[in-house]
Amino acid sequence: MDLELAGKVAVVTGASKGIGLAVAHELAAEGAHVVAGARTVAPLEDLEGIDPFAVDLIDPEGPARLVDHAVEQHGRLDVLVNNVGGVQLRLDGFVNVSDADFQASLELNFFSALRAMRAAVAAMTPRGEGTIVNVTSVNAFFQPDGAVIDYGAAKAALLNVAKALSQELAPHGIRIASVSPGQVETDLWLGDDGVAATIGRATGVDADSVRDQAIAGIPTGRFTTPREVATLVAVLASPRTANVNGSNFVIDGGLIKTT
């Protein structure tokens, strides 16, 4: 299937690893010009169709610099993929999660995307077209978990803002969709300091056991791959799904049982 992305200009945040890197690869493979933003861009260098741009997206000016770079290099912006994010487990209870902890999570998981959307909308509005895809998480709404209380709150805020903006911006030719993955085969879950390892150290079990316990709740019996998430993002970025607006798409192997 031709996703009609050839020649489109796309910005991807948090593009140096995991889902973001997979999204950058997928969009570039479809012929898009990808401007890939991340603090560390070494994994992105010399990749066909991908223009690495080193940027700290927590810096309040960082997202706008990334969008401005894309417009300066390519003359326009067609697609923004807000992917940057991260989680730190809170295993000592709510009273030990400080305002600073919540603020840090909101800066990374919410405000970076909010600022990128603001810059992208300013670039897209004069042309009367554009697409924004936000990568959120099932933690925004699935079995609210105190261990990721600040992360879940930030992702829930992003989902809410995306829904509201979808109503305001659609008449101007700009649409927004969200993708909410469950557990994904990335460092966030499986790295040395990922969720499985962190829970394992706290509970005295090995990381593989934590991973296997998580898999037991997934009907497909495995984590989602980064490429599977990236494929969904690419489809939503495509003009072929141009009337999808304000919707959230869950990709979790059947983890969530309710509708």
C-alpha positions, 0 to 999 in steps of 0.5 A: 500500500502506498501511504502517499507520504513521498515528499512529505516533511515530517518531524519526529521527536525522541527519534534516536532509539526505540519507538521514535527511531522506528517511526523515523525509519518507517516514514523515511522508507515511505519517502518522507523527509524526516527531521529527527530530533533527539539529544543524542543523534549518533544513531541517526547519522548517515541514514537515508532520508533522515536529517538528525537535529540535536536538541534538548526537548525539555528546554522550553525553546527546544521543540520550536527550534526543531520545527523551525529547522525543518521549515528552514531546511524543507520549506514547510512541515506536513507531519509532526510525531510527538514521541519523546517521553520517559518514565521513572518508577515511583515505588515508595508511595504517593507521599514520596513523589514530590512536586519536582517529580511531577514537574519533571515528568510533565516537562518531558511527557507533556510540555515538550509535546505541547510546545512542539504542537504549538510550533507545528500549528503555527507552521501548518496553519498558513498552508491549511494542512498538516497532521499531528500524531502523539505517542501516548500510553495505555497508562493514561487510562488503564488501571491507574498505577501508583508506580507511574502516577506522574507519567500516567497523569502527563500522558492523560493530559496529552490525550485530553489536549489532543482531543480538544485541539482536534476540534479547534484545528480541523476546520483549518486543515490540521488533524490530530491522532493519538497512539497508545501503546502497551508494553513495547520491546524498548529500553523503557521496559527491557533496558538495564534501568527499565521497568522490568529491571527496576521492579526486579531489584525492588522485589528481589526477583530477576528482570526476566520474571517481571517481564514474563509476569507482564506478558502473562496479561497480554493475550498475544503472549508478547510485547509490541515491537517498535516497528508495529507502533511505527507502522500504526503511526505512519498509517495515521500520518498518511493522507489515506487516513485524512478523515481520522481526527481526534481518535486514540488508537490502542496497540497493546496485544489485547491487554485492555479488555474493556471498550 
